[in-house]
């Protein structure tokens, strides 16, 4: 089951992303290359599968989703450990 992504989490991540979208996307590429290279490869493969779509936009959406789920999961784990 996926964790709940709260408004607080969304606000935090959107704040990070929208300070500099291009820099954030590039940092996520590097982060996922180290943290989870299979996910990074999958995102890039899907993004370049169809020439009619914007590769950077698809990747940005996927990285944003990954980060939201990652933070929500970390919060769930902390809540379980504290509870």
C-alpha positions as CSV (number, residue, x, y, z in Angstrom):
1,X,0.0,0.0,0.0
2,X,1.3,3.4,-0.9
3,X,1.7,6.0,1.9
4,X,-0.6,9.0,2.2
5,X,0.8,12.2,0.6
6,X,-0.4,15.0,2.8
7,X,-0.8,18.6,1.9
8,X,2.1,19.4,4.1
9,X,4.4,17.0,2.2
10,X,3.1,18.4,-1.1
11,X,3.7,22.0,-0.1
12,X,7.3,21.2,1.1
13,X,8.2,19.4,-2.1
14,X,6.6,21.9,-4.4
15,X,8.5,24.6,-2.6
16,X,11.7,22.8,-3.4
17,X,10.8,22.1,-7.0
18,X,9.5,25.5,-8.0
19,X,12.5,27.4,-6.7
20,X,14.4,26.2,-9.8
21,X,12.6,23.5,-11.7
22,X,15.5,22.7,-14.0
23,X,18.1,22.5,-11.3
24,X,15.8,20.3,-9.1
25,X,15.2,17.9,-12.0
26,X,18.9,17.6,-12.6
27,X,19.6,17.0,-9.0
28,X,16.9,14.3,-8.9
29,X,18.6,12.6,-11.9
30,X,21.8,12.4,-9.9
31,X,20.1,11.4,-6.7
32,X,18.2,8.5,-8.4
33,X,21.3,7.4,-10.3
34,X,22.8,6.7,-6.8
35,X,19.7,5.9,-4.8
36,X,17.7,3.8,-7.2
37,X,19.2,3.5,-10.7
38,X,16.6,1.1,-12.0
39,X,13.8,3.6,-11.3
40,X,15.9,6.4,-13.0
41,X,16.5,4.2,-16.1
42,X,12.8,3.3,-16.2
43,X,11.8,7.0,-16.0
44,X,14.2,8.0,-18.8
45,X,13.2,5.0,-21.0
46,X,9.5,5.9,-20.7
47,X,10.1,9.5,-21.3
48,X,12.0,8.9,-24.6
49,X,9.6,6.2,-25.8
50,X,7.3,8.6,-27.6
51,X,8.9,11.4,-29.6
52,X,5.6,13.4,-29.4
53,X,6.0,14.0,-25.7
54,X,8.3,16.3,-23.8
55,X,11.0,14.2,-22.2
56,X,11.8,16.7,-19.5
57,X,8.2,17.2,-18.5
58,X,7.6,13.4,-18.2
59,X,10.8,13.0,-16.2
60,X,9.9,16.0,-14.0
61,X,6.5,14.5,-13.2
62,X,8.0,11.1,-12.4
63,X,10.8,12.5,-10.2
64,X,8.2,14.7,-8.4
65,X,6.0,11.6,-7.8
66,X,9.0,9.6,-6.6
67,X,10.0,12.3,-4.1
68,X,6.4,12.7,-2.8
69,X,6.1,9.0,-2.2
70,X,9.6,8.8,-0.7
71,X,8.9,11.5,1.8
72,X,5.5,10.1,2.7
73,X,7.0,6.7,3.3
74,X,9.7,8.1,5.5
75,X,7.0,9.9,7.5
76,X,5.0,6.7,7.9
77,X,8.1,4.8,9.1
78,X,8.8,7.5,11.6
79,X,5.2,7.4,12.9
80,X,5.4,3.6,13.3
81,X,8.7,3.8,15.1
82,X,7.4,6.5,17.5
83,X,4.0,4.8,18.0
